[in-house]
Amino acid sequence: MKIRYQIPKTYDKCDIKAILSKKFLMSGQMIKRLKIYGIVNVNGIHARVVDKVNAGDWLYLELGDTDFKLNRDPEIPVLFENEWYAVINKPSGIVTHPTHGHLDDSLITRLSDKTLHPVMRLDRETSGLIIIAKNGYAHNTIHEHGDIKKTYTAVVYGKYEPEEGLIDYPIRRREGSVMIRDCAPDGKESKTLYKTLKYNEAKDISLVEFKLITGRCHQIRCHSTFMGHPLAGDGLYGPNSIDNPNTSFKDSDKIDRIMGRCALHCSNLKFFDPIEEVQREYSCELPQSFIDLFAE
């Protein structure tokens, strides 16, 4: 990690530690690592993080242990990588963070033995694009200033009428449940745009594109179920689930078995890279299981 930054009038007479925290959104732990293992200088002269700087000074930071390459795993395609972050196409069935029972086979542990920082989160069964930052600075900066726009594609039961529109209904945690969410008037504001891409009348399933305006837990799954179109293979909100059973879809049991997981895929990411100051956009193909359902 290398940063060269000219101090503006806004930070005149500020100490370096305050600038690292306010401007670069560095955590206390990262500032400590930079102080111990990295390089901090002002106008080419070594400086301490407690030193004050003047407007017009040049601040230079370097922390070498963040400049590494991710492991190349044949099951985990890397679409883009630089010293700050990578864009990954996560397969279904892999948890993002290490958890009990998945300490060694999570996404981030398979990608590196270094500390990684997912900028966004995908559930274990959800596949598709995810941004993985290589250090806390990149994570916080992209998270706060990246304006990340995510597009998901899902297989749902039934046919949306109208074929596209806005789902605008609050979501809250279901009473007595740690995980399940419900659409409820007293929930948090939640908005999802949807657009039907394809409908299979024989199976009564649709391929639908969802764009998140807000980012609530299980938002797409909860909203689509609320609209009468649960996702295929969804063990929490689907028609064959214990918590949200629905007998309206006669072939859902067969389709769920074929799908084998919740049919949700992050297919497109658009975001502003505040480090390189450029717009980024990445797309990935649909899982073969989605394609096969509509090809039959």
SEROPA-858789 format. One line per 4 residues: their letters; for each residue x, y, z of C-alpha. Coordinates in pm, whole numbers. Example, Ala and Ser with C-alpha at 12.3 -4.5 7.8 and 13.67 -1.06 7.14 Angstrom:
! SEROPA-858789
as> 1230:-450:780 | 1367:-106:714 $
! end
This chain:
! SEROPA-858789
mkir> 0:0:0 | 144:334:-109 | -31:669:-68 | 97:1014:-160 $
yqip> -130:1295:-50 | -97:1674:-46 | -248:1824:267 | -537:2062:187 $
ktyd> -635:2365:394 | -903:2151:560 | -635:1959:748 | -394:2247:819 $
kcdi> -235:2203:1163 | -393:1857:1206 | -192:1565:1336 | -127:1281:1094 $
kail> -323:1029:1301 | -639:1239:1271 | -594:1262:893 | -545:886:866 $
skkf> -866:834:1058 | -1084:1105:901 | -958:1121:543 | -841:765:487 $
lmsg> -1086:595:725 | -808:384:875 | -885:186:1187 | -677:223:1499 $
qmik> -528:-120:1435 | -418:-26:1084 | -267:302:1204 | -72:105:1465 $
rlki> 56:-135:1197 | 155:156:976 | 340:318:1266 | 529:1:1357 $
ygiv> 587:-170:1023 | 532:98:761 | 672:427:641 | 531:767:730 $
nvng> 704:1081:608 | 620:1442:536 | 801:1622:255 | 1048:1333:241 $
ihar> 1131:1343:612 | 1034:1069:859 | 734:1168:1070 | 539:1030:1365 $
vvdk> 162:989:1347 | 128:1240:1632 | 311:1508:1432 | 111:1798:1289 $
vnag> 121:1896:922 | 61:2216:729 | -149:2282:422 | 61:2212:113 $
dwly> 277:1945:281 | 317:1611:105 | 228:1308:319 | 369:973:206 $
lelg> 253:639:351 | 372:290:274 | 280:-45:425 | 443:-328:233 $
dtdf> 261:-631:375 | -61:-535:196 | 92:-576:-150 | 26:-944:-222 $
klnr> -151:-1159:-479 | -452:-1373:-400 | -432:-1748:-438 | -556:-1879:-770 $
dpei> -829:-2133:-700 | -985:-2301:-1007 | -1328:-2288:-841 | -1308:-1916:-761 $
pvlf> -1264:-1689:-1065 | -1087:-1357:-1005 | -1221:-1094:-1247 | -998:-809:-1131 $
enew> -717:-760:-883 | -483:-478:-783 | -295:-395:-463 | -613:-262:-299 $
yavi> -891:-509:-374 | -1023:-781:-602 | -1356:-860:-766 | -1442:-1228:-726 $
nkps> -1709:-1455:-876 | -1807:-1655:-569 | -1948:-2003:-629 | -2255:-2119:-440 $
givt> -2188:-2332:-135 | -1893:-2131:0 | -1932:-1907:306 | -1775:-1563:274 $
hpth> -1625:-1541:624 | -1479:-1821:836 | -1744:-1965:1066 | -1773:-2261:1298 $
ghld> -1739:-2564:1073 | -1589:-2356:791 | -1268:-2223:941 | -1046:-2340:655 $
dsli> -1277:-2346:353 | -1438:-2001:354 | -1398:-1772:56 | -1141:-1546:219 $
trls> -932:-1829:369 | -916:-2004:31 | -804:-1681:-135 | -522:-1594:107 $
dktl> -365:-1657:445 | -349:-1278:484 | -628:-1078:647 | -894:-994:386 $
hpvm> -1192:-760:418 | -1509:-837:219 | -1668:-504:125 | -2004:-676:79 $
rldr> -2153:-1004:191 | -2305:-1295:2 | -2485:-1577:180 | -2337:-1926:147 $
etsg> -2586:-2036:-120 | -2576:-1708:-313 | -2329:-1700:-601 | -2180:-1416:-801 $
liii> -1977:-1100:-770 | -1822:-975:-450 | -1554:-714:-370 | -1274:-830:-141 $
akng> -1045:-559:-1 | -685:-637:91 | -659:-390:377 | -877:-189:611 $
yahn> -813:136:428 | -941:-3:97 | -1238:-168:267 | -1354:144:451 $
tihe> -1290:377:156 | -1479:166:-99 | -1759:91:149 | -1809:459:235 $
hgdi> -1746:621:-103 | -1787:348:-364 | -2163:394:-422 | -2189:21:-492 $
kkty> -2484:-78:-712 | -2564:-449:-714 | -2781:-635:-963 | -2900:-985:-880 $
tavv> -3066:-1246:-1098 | -3299:-1504:-945 | -3530:-1787:-1041 | -3869:-1727:-877 $
ygky> -4200:-1906:-878 | -4490:-1757:-1069 | -4504:-1452:-1293 | -4473:-1094:-1176 $
epee> -4760:-865:-1275 | -4663:-609:-1387 | -4346:-753:-1533 | -4131:-479:-1380 $
glid> -4165:-231:-1100 | -4065:-125:-749 | -4121:-322:-430 | -4140:-61:-155 $
ypir> -4222:-224:177 | -4043:-216:515 | -3860:-523:646 | -3797:-629:1005 $
rreg> -3672:-937:1184 | -3944:-1191:1254 | -4038:-1200:1621 | -3875:-1495:1791 $
svmi> -3634:-1561:1501 | -3267:-1472:1475 | -3253:-1514:1097 | -3591:-1479:923 $
rdca> -3720:-1142:807 | -4076:-1027:735 | -4232:-743:544 | -4407:-534:808 $
pdgk> -4521:-170:840 | -4301:-118:1146 | -3985:-245:974 | -3697:-53:819 $
eskt> -3737:116:481 | -3664:-136:204 | -3680:-83:-171 | -3611:-328:-453 $
lykt> -3647:-279:-828 | -3742:-587:-1029 | -3766:-674:-1398 | -3881:-1004:-1549 $
lkyn> -3633:-1138:-1804 | -3802:-1467:-1893 | -4107:-1675:-1800 | -4157:-2050:-1838 $
eakd> -4529:-2117:-1837 | -4500:-2497:-1817 | -4297:-2478:-1495 | -4449:-2150:-1375 $
islv> -4108:-2000:-1303 | -3953:-1666:-1397 | -3602:-1536:-1437 | -3604:-1198:-1266 $
efkl> -3348:-921:-1230 | -3340:-737:-897 | -3164:-410:-817 | -3121:-309:-456 $
itgr> -3196:48:-356 | -3158:-35:12 | -2953:-322:152 | -3148:-510:418 $
chqi> -3065:-864:523 | -3244:-1116:294 | -3410:-822:117 | -3466:-985:-223 $
rchs> -3578:-1315:-76 | -3815:-1147:170 | -3956:-897:-81 | -4011:-1153:-356 $
tfmg> -4183:-1392:-115 | -4403:-1107:7 | -4504:-1041:-356 | -4607:-1405:-396 $
hpla> -4296:-1516:-584 | -4059:-1705:-354 | -3718:-1800:-491 | -3662:-2154:-614 $
gdgl> -3460:-2364:-371 | -3494:-2117:-86 | -3491:-2317:237 | -3605:-2020:450 $
ygpn> -3862:-1838:239 | -3943:-2089:-37 | -4272:-2279:-81 | -4123:-2598:65 $
sidn> -3968:-2431:368 | -4087:-2495:722 | -4119:-2125:805 | -4291:-1997:489 $
pnts> -4477:-2291:327 | -4680:-2228:12 | -4881:-2494:-175 | -4957:-2275:-477 $
fkds> -4674:-2409:-694 | -4738:-2774:-782 | -4391:-2858:-920 | -4193:-2662:-664 $
dkid> -4068:-2969:-479 | -3915:-3110:-799 | -3770:-2775:-907 | -3620:-2715:-563 $
rimg> -3446:-3052:-578 | -3308:-2978:-924 | -3185:-2634:-816 | -3030:-2767:-497 $
rcal> -2980:-2422:-346 | -3137:-2079:-322 | -3152:-1951:-681 | -2991:-1610:-626 $
hcsn> -2689:-1478:-816 | -2513:-1139:-806 | -2467:-1083:-1179 | -2348:-722:-1202 $
lkff> -2156:-471:-991 | -2113:-101:-1058 | -1912:115:-822 | -1683:413:-800 $
dpie> -1325:324:-712 | -1238:614:-475 | -873:508:-458 | -802:511:-832 $
evqr> -1090:759:-891 | -1248:563:-1177 | -1586:398:-1237 | -1582:18:-1237 $
eysc> -1835:-230:-1372 | -1820:-609:-1376 | -2061:-877:-1495 | -2059:-1255:-1485 $
elpq> -2256:-1529:-1655 | -2553:-1701:-1494 | -2494:-2034:-1323 | -2555:-2330:-1553 $
sfid> -2833:-2454:-1322 | -3033:-2137:-1393 | -2987:-2177:-1768 | -3078:-2546:-1762 $
lfae> -3411:-2481:-1588 | -3527:-2258:-1873 | -3371:-2466:-2150 | -3584:-2775:-2087 $
! end
